[in-house]
Amino acid sequence: MEELSDAWVYQKIGEIVSPFGLYQCEPCAMAVIRWLEENQISGNLLELRTLGYPDEDFILSDRAGNDESITLNGKHYGVEVRGLVFDNLSVEGLSRENWLKDFHCQSGDFVIHIRAGVGSNITWIIHEF
């Protein structure tokens, strides 16, 4: 298979995520993963969860205006591909560091589950921050 340029891959992923709205992060991420698998491109599924309070179900995002929760269950999904993370909040990817800095919750505590190697052997890696 011919090597696909990063710019082309990012553009295609932007087209995939653009129709998804608020609260649609999981189906958005699954659509990106399906496309990655179809095109034999590796990526990581990122699952961000609140960690602080037992019923802490709300996550705020600077990109979404920071005045309305982007989730109702304390989880948000993105897909990391070739150094950028894509989700339903914008068609442009962010570095993982900037993607994580975009989110806020009442406790300020998150855990990220990383499903590494989408499309190949899969490993879950968990980080608290």
N, C-alpha and C positions, 0 to 999 in steps of 0.2 A: 504494500500500500504506500502511496506517495505521502511524504511528510507534509502535514498541514501546518501552515504558519500560525503562530500565536494570534496574530491580528484576525485572521479568518475564523479561528476557533472562538475567540472572544465575541466577534460579530454574530456568529451563529447562536451562541449561548444567549447573547443579548436579545436576539429575536425570539428565542424560546421563552425567556422569562418575562418579556414585556406584557403579555396578556394577563398575567397573574396579579391579582390585587391583594389588599390587606387580608390577613388571616389565611392566605393560600400558600404559605411557605413550603409546607410538606409536599403538596402536589407539584409545585414548581420545582422543587429539588428532585423529585422523582422523574419529572419530564427531562431535566438536564441529564440525570444519570442514564436514563434510557438512551438518549442521544449519544452520550459518551460511549456506552457499551456498543451501540450500533456502529460507531465509527472507530472502535478500538482505541479510544483515548482514555488514559488513566486520570483519576481524580479522587478526591476525598469528600465524603459526606460529613458535614459538620452539624452537630446537634448541640445547640446552646440551651442550657437550662438554668433557671434561677436556683440558688442553693440556700438562701437565707431562711426565710420563714416558711412554715409548713404549707400555708395557703397562698404563697406568693406566686400568682399566676400572670402578672403583668410585666411586660418588658417594653421600655420606651426606646425609640431610635431617633438620633439626630437627623438622619436622612428623611424620616417620615414626619418630621415636624416636632417631635418630642412632646406632643400634647395629647396623644392618644396611644393606648397600648397597641402593639403590633401582634399580640398573642392573647389568647384567653386561657391558655393552659400552662404558661411558664416555659414554653419551648419555642425555639426558632431554628429553622434549618437553612443551610447554605451549602453550596458545592464549590470546593476549591479545585481549580483547574489551572495548571501551569503558572502557579504563583498568585492567582487572583481568586477571590471568593465572590460567587454570584448568588443572589437570592431574589425574592419577589419585590424588593424595595427599590431596585434600580436596574437598568440595563447595563450599567458599567460595573465591572468588578473592582474590588478593593483588595489590598494586601490583607492577609489574615490579621495582622496587628491592627490595622485601621478598621477592619470589619468588627473586631472585638471591641475596640474603643467606641464604636458607634452606639453601643447598647448600654442601658441603665435599668436598674430595678431598685426597689425600696431598700433592700439590704445591701446592695452593691456587690453581692457575691454571686458568681456564676460558676458552672462547671461546663466544660466542653467535651463532648464525646466525639471522637474522630473515627469514622469508618474508613480506614486507609485502604487504598488500592481498589477502589470501585472498578469493576471490570476484570479483576484478577483475584488473587488471594486477599481475603478481607481480615483485618485486624481492628479491634476497637481499642482506642487509646483514650484515657480520661485525664483531663487536666483541670485543676481548680484554679481560679484566679479571682 
